[in-house]
Amino acid sequence: MDKLKKGLETTKKIWGFERDDLVKEYGELGEYILEYAFGEIYSREGLSLRDREIVTISFLIAQGSPELQLRNHFLGALNVGITNEELIEIILQASLYNGFPKAIKALTVLKSLSINTKDQDE
């Protein structure tokens, strides 16, 4: 199967729609992302998409990643069966190894999605 097509199919499994917007927005770079990240790596059998989203979110938090990537992967995680409560637990776990500022940023992004998050300030 064509890597681009496989990548688009994988993004549909993660987000519920094919992420052809990556090609429209980023051109050739978007094609590479779809072909390699989603057509080759995300589509491997070694981990479920749920597990891959947990790993991805953990690394994005560690990098202090831009909000757009965290937001997109939070949405993908919810779509593949990770609960909001589990996302909060991932953020709390990440705070131990990546620091509170990165965890606060991640929690802020999650809360911005208007998902019913428990107030972590209680």
SULFEN-V244463 format. One record per residue. N is the residue number from 1. SS is DSSP state (hx for helix, st for strand, lp for the rest). PHI is phi as a letter, one per 40 degrees, with the letter a starting at -180 (NA if undefined). OMEGA is omega in whole degrees, -180 to 180 (* if undefined). Layout:
BEGIN
n=N ss=SS phi=PHI omega=OMEGA
n=N ss=SS phi=PHI omega=OMEGA
END
This chain:
BEGIN
n=1 ss=lp phi=NA omega=176
n=2 ss=lp phi=d omega=-177
n=3 ss=hx phi=c omega=179
n=4 ss=hx phi=c omega=179
n=5 ss=hx phi=c omega=178
n=6 ss=hx phi=c omega=177
n=7 ss=hx phi=c omega=178
n=8 ss=hx phi=c omega=177
n=9 ss=hx phi=c omega=179
n=10 ss=hx phi=c omega=179
n=11 ss=hx phi=c omega=177
n=12 ss=hx phi=c omega=177
n=13 ss=hx phi=c omega=-178
n=14 ss=hx phi=c omega=-172
n=15 ss=hx phi=b omega=-179
n=16 ss=lp phi=g omega=177
n=17 ss=lp phi=a omega=179
n=18 ss=lp phi=c omega=-177
n=19 ss=lp phi=c omega=176
n=20 ss=lp phi=c omega=175
n=21 ss=hx phi=c omega=178
n=22 ss=hx phi=c omega=178
n=23 ss=hx phi=c omega=179
n=24 ss=hx phi=c omega=-177
n=25 ss=hx phi=c omega=-170
n=26 ss=hx phi=b omega=176
n=27 ss=lp phi=g omega=-177
n=28 ss=hx phi=c omega=177
n=29 ss=hx phi=c omega=177
n=30 ss=hx phi=c omega=177
n=31 ss=hx phi=c omega=180
n=32 ss=hx phi=c omega=179
n=33 ss=hx phi=c omega=-179
n=34 ss=hx phi=c omega=-177
n=35 ss=hx phi=c omega=-175
n=36 ss=hx phi=c omega=-175
n=37 ss=hx phi=c omega=-174
n=38 ss=hx phi=c omega=180
n=39 ss=hx phi=c omega=-179
n=40 ss=hx phi=b omega=-173
n=41 ss=hx phi=c omega=-178
n=42 ss=lp phi=c omega=-176
n=43 ss=lp phi=c omega=178
n=44 ss=lp phi=c omega=-177
n=45 ss=lp phi=c omega=-172
n=46 ss=lp phi=c omega=178
n=47 ss=lp phi=b omega=175
n=48 ss=lp phi=c omega=176
n=49 ss=hx phi=c omega=177
n=50 ss=hx phi=c omega=180
n=51 ss=hx phi=c omega=179
n=52 ss=hx phi=c omega=177
n=53 ss=hx phi=c omega=177
n=54 ss=hx phi=c omega=179
n=55 ss=hx phi=c omega=-178
n=56 ss=hx phi=c omega=180
n=57 ss=hx phi=c omega=179
n=58 ss=hx phi=d omega=179
n=59 ss=hx phi=c omega=179
n=60 ss=hx phi=c omega=176
n=61 ss=hx phi=c omega=-179
n=62 ss=hx phi=d omega=-179
n=63 ss=hx phi=c omega=-173
n=64 ss=lp phi=g omega=-170
n=65 ss=lp phi=d omega=176
n=66 ss=lp phi=d omega=-177
n=67 ss=hx phi=d omega=-177
n=68 ss=hx phi=d omega=-180
n=69 ss=hx phi=c omega=178
n=70 ss=hx phi=c omega=-180
n=71 ss=hx phi=d omega=-179
n=72 ss=hx phi=c omega=-178
n=73 ss=hx phi=c omega=171
n=74 ss=hx phi=c omega=179
n=75 ss=hx phi=c omega=177
n=76 ss=hx phi=c omega=180
n=77 ss=hx phi=c omega=178
n=78 ss=hx phi=c omega=-179
n=79 ss=hx phi=c omega=180
n=80 ss=lp phi=c omega=171
n=81 ss=lp phi=h omega=175
n=82 ss=lp phi=c omega=-178
n=83 ss=lp phi=c omega=176
n=84 ss=hx phi=d omega=180
n=85 ss=hx phi=c omega=177
n=86 ss=hx phi=c omega=177
n=87 ss=hx phi=c omega=177
n=88 ss=hx phi=c omega=178
n=89 ss=hx phi=c omega=176
n=90 ss=hx phi=c omega=179
n=91 ss=hx phi=c omega=179
n=92 ss=hx phi=c omega=178
n=93 ss=hx phi=c omega=-180
n=94 ss=hx phi=c omega=-179
n=95 ss=hx phi=c omega=-180
n=96 ss=hx phi=c omega=-172
n=97 ss=hx phi=b omega=-176
n=98 ss=hx phi=b omega=178
n=99 ss=lp phi=g omega=-178
n=100 ss=hx phi=c omega=-180
n=101 ss=hx phi=d omega=179
n=102 ss=hx phi=c omega=178
n=103 ss=hx phi=c omega=178
n=104 ss=hx phi=c omega=178
n=105 ss=hx phi=d omega=-179
n=106 ss=hx phi=c omega=180
n=107 ss=hx phi=c omega=177
n=108 ss=hx phi=c omega=178
n=109 ss=hx phi=c omega=179
n=110 ss=hx phi=c omega=-180
n=111 ss=hx phi=c omega=-180
n=112 ss=hx phi=c omega=179
n=113 ss=lp phi=c omega=179
n=114 ss=lp phi=g omega=175
n=115 ss=lp phi=c omega=-178
n=116 ss=lp phi=c omega=178
n=117 ss=lp phi=c omega=175
n=118 ss=lp phi=c omega=178
n=119 ss=lp phi=c omega=-177
n=120 ss=lp phi=c omega=-180
n=121 ss=lp phi=c omega=-178
n=122 ss=lp phi=c omega=*
END
